């Protein structure tokens, strides 16, 4: 269907729903302009959704129309039904203070918020690049708040687990001195070196790189930080402490040299499932599906979970978060970003339900529009 017409129909259906009080019947139109309750285009990219006390909170990067640095921070919206979103402003605001880790002009990406019932705090993790340093620093950053809408107070940023070896790196590799120096990328010798942990070893002293990231709270209340490390070549699964504000030192490397970005994870019927992307900058590529029975692995890679037009390009999007629908066990929404590097503000959201095959494998099928029951 013609795009402006689809956008108009989506807006009309939300308006009719609001007038008739049937807001739960509002449509989700993947890829269309999504406006908030004030009629403004939602600006919450690379984000995540938290359910707390009867409301969903959507956190995401506040992106400008031009450029790609963070001049504002992380936006938050609330919704009772996942379709109508009320803007609550900035949950985390960048700093005016020169030299601050989150100084205006830094890069804040992929913010995710989890709630810690033990401390009563909301904890936000995000990927941070320091002002003026491109994507070199590759830091993980954390901020906390007493309320879901914030304000979040910045706590710290840095590489992850400095001085600590990954749990699944054998003793003989730790002392092997394996390196990728002077090796040509993607040659068998380079692959072998990355696979065994050359880049992780290079970064032991200062800590592991952390770019695209997510956080996940397991059924037992333990939280994990999952991020693209080793120059985006390898994913790490790292345990968070009881407060969720730091790492315990326990972490594993998964899919070494797999070149995975954009990890999004969920658990269903006792199994962990992850959707990730390849590494092609802002351009879309084919999604990957991974599964494990233990969050630390072994993880197994499965074929692309996307089905339908542009499935080989993740519907022109990139995975971002997988949201369990509150009170509906087995219902999950896969959230993707359809980036527009010419105008990151206007990057679109592709939200689609996750379906399961008979053998329990999840897949995501394209729908022009759908209604959340
Ligand atoms: C792909 C990542 O997934 C995005 O979050 C962003 O970092 C872009 N790369 C930047 O090119």
Boltz pocket constraint, residues with backbone or C-beta under 6 A from the ligand:
constraints:
  - pocket:
      binder: B
      contacts: [[A, 46], [A, 109], [A, 110], [A, 212], [A, 261], [A, 262], [A, 280], [A, 281], [A, 282], [A, 318]]
      max_distance: 6.0
